[in-house]
Amino acid sequence: MDDIPLSPPYRLATPRLSLTAADPRDAPVVVEAVGKNLEQLRPWMPWAEQAPKLDDAVERLRRVRSDFDRSEDFSYHAWLGSKKQPEASEPGGRFVGATGLHSRAGEGGLEIGYWVDRELVGRGLATEMAMAMTQAGFLAFGVDRVEIHADPENEKSNAIPARLGFTREGTLRARIPFPGGYRDKVVWCLLRSEFAGTPSADLELAAFDALDRPLLLLR
Ligand SMILES: CC(C)(COP(=O)(O)OP(=O)(O)OC[C@H]1O[C@@H](n2cnc3c(N)ncnc32)[C@H](O)[C@@H]1OP(=O)(O)O)[C@@H](O)C(=O)NCCC(=O)NCCS
């Protein structure tokens, strides 16, 4: 994308979470978590048919990270705690799930994705991730529009943009490629002009560049 800053946030800190640029070195933790969460992911995530193999996950995360480093698409891994990501084996390095700002929303926009470990759902952590992505989308990445797309049947996912003041713009038919056919998707959108006064604007958020230096979030 042309209008993405040279220094996107490689780390974001919310009151409860540390969001770090997806890294192939996270693969063992991600593989374990996806394997453990297949049942809750499979109905909604086309990639969650079966447990990923470690080497495939490393390759996928290498591509994902390469997209991040080239400022094309921004996937983050979420960890409990607001500190810099500790080693996964250290206490406090609890993997929560994944989120991101994806370029598939087209020019001027980024689309948020999210999933959370089933042991940690129901605590507002996905909402916190979505708030961080929304604020970063407008204040760090400078986009004009942040979107969330969800299957109409996915109540828990649709509840998040509804809670965050997004507008439900409509349902696109047969738009999510899925094993066995295409699924409909609901498109939720928040415009830059609507951002002030939403819960995402009020989120306490700190952003850091690739050298972990604080980044100014321009309001
Ligand atoms: C979609 C998904 C991320 C939602 O997770 P979640 O835990 O329900 O979402 P949140 O973290 O925002 O939590 C919301 C719940 O926590 C409660 N909550 C507690 N503290 C909260 C807080 N501080 N802020 C918001 N909600 C809070 C809410 O009341 C709500 O409870 P309810 O489900 O009983 O109504 C999760 O179900 C998931 O990973 N699903 C599989 C993957 C998926 O579908 N991804 C989306 C694809 S579009």
The ligand as a MOL file (V3000), in Angstrom:
LIG
                    3D

  0  0  0     0  0            999 V3000
M  V30 BEGIN CTAB
M  V30 COUNTS 48 50 0 0 0
M  V30 BEGIN ATOM
M  V30 1 C -14.8720 -14.2770 17.7920 0
M  V30 2 C -14.0690 -14.4060 19.0970 0
M  V30 3 C -12.7000 -13.7830 18.9020 0
M  V30 4 C -14.8540 -13.6530 20.1830 0
M  V30 5 O -14.2610 -13.8920 21.4270 0
M  V30 6 P -14.9590 -13.3290 22.7600 0
M  V30 7 O -14.1300 -13.7320 23.8870 0
M  V30 8 O -16.4170 -13.6710 22.7300 0
M  V30 9 O -14.9000 -11.7750 22.4950 0
M  V30 10 P -14.4350 -10.7180 23.5450 0
M  V30 11 O -13.0520 -11.0350 23.9330 0
M  V30 12 O -14.6640 -9.3880 22.9730 0
M  V30 13 O -15.3820 -10.9390 24.7750 0
M  V30 14 C -16.7580 -10.6180 24.7430 0
M  V30 15 C -17.4070 -11.2390 25.9510 0
M  V30 16 O -16.6150 -10.9100 27.1020 0
M  V30 17 C -17.4150 -10.1310 28.0160 0
M  V30 18 N -16.5020 -9.1170 28.5510 0
M  V30 19 C -15.9080 -9.2010 29.7650 0
M  V30 20 N -15.0940 -8.1570 29.9240 0
M  V30 21 C -15.1960 -7.3980 28.8150 0
M  V30 22 C -14.5780 -6.1970 28.4080 0
M  V30 23 N -13.6960 -5.5610 29.1870 0
M  V30 24 N -14.8720 -5.7010 27.1680 0
M  V30 25 C -15.7430 -6.3190 26.3740 0
M  V30 26 N -16.3440 -7.4920 26.7160 0
M  V30 27 C -16.0810 -8.0120 27.9300 0
M  V30 28 C -18.5530 -9.5840 27.1710 0
M  V30 29 O -19.6870 -9.3260 27.9790 0
M  V30 30 C -18.8000 -10.7270 26.2240 0
M  V30 31 O -19.4830 -11.7600 26.9190 0
M  V30 32 P -20.6390 -12.6400 26.1800 0
M  V30 33 O -19.9460 -13.4150 25.0810 0
M  V30 34 O -21.1400 -13.4930 27.2740 0
M  V30 35 O -21.6120 -11.6500 25.6390 0
M  V30 36 C -13.8970 -15.8900 19.5530 0
M  V30 37 O -15.1580 -16.4600 19.7300 0
M  V30 38 C -13.1040 -16.7070 18.5270 0
M  V30 39 O -11.8920 -16.7200 18.5470 0
M  V30 40 N -13.8270 -17.4040 17.6340 0
M  V30 41 C -13.2160 -18.2290 16.6040 0
M  V30 42 C -12.5380 -17.4150 15.5330 0
M  V30 43 C -13.4620 -16.3890 14.9130 0
M  V30 44 O -14.6550 -16.6100 14.7460 0
M  V30 45 N -12.8730 -15.2380 14.5370 0
M  V30 46 C -13.5910 -14.1610 13.9020 0
M  V30 47 C -13.6570 -14.3770 12.4390 0
M  V30 48 S -14.5080 -13.0230 11.6530 0
M  V30 END ATOM
M  V30 BEGIN BOND
M  V30 1 1 1 2
M  V30 2 1 2 3
M  V30 3 1 2 4
M  V30 4 1 2 36
M  V30 5 1 4 5
M  V30 6 1 5 6
M  V30 7 2 6 7
M  V30 8 1 6 8
M  V30 9 1 6 9
M  V30 10 1 9 10
M  V30 11 2 10 11
M  V30 12 1 10 12
M  V30 13 1 10 13
M  V30 14 1 13 14
M  V30 15 1 14 15
M  V30 16 1 15 16
M  V30 17 1 15 30
M  V30 18 1 16 17
M  V30 19 1 17 18
M  V30 20 1 17 28
M  V30 21 1 18 19
M  V30 22 1 18 27
M  V30 23 2 19 20
M  V30 24 1 20 21
M  V30 25 1 21 22
M  V30 26 2 21 27
M  V30 27 1 22 23
M  V30 28 2 22 24
M  V30 29 1 24 25
M  V30 30 2 25 26
M  V30 31 1 26 27
M  V30 32 1 28 29
M  V30 33 1 28 30
M  V30 34 1 30 31
M  V30 35 1 31 32
M  V30 36 2 32 33
M  V30 37 1 32 34
M  V30 38 1 32 35
M  V30 39 1 36 37
M  V30 40 1 36 38
M  V30 41 2 38 39
M  V30 42 1 38 40
M  V30 43 1 40 41
M  V30 44 1 41 42
M  V30 45 1 42 43
M  V30 46 2 43 44
M  V30 47 1 43 45
M  V30 48 1 45 46
M  V30 49 1 46 47
M  V30 50 1 47 48
M  V30 END BOND
M  V30 END CTAB
M  END
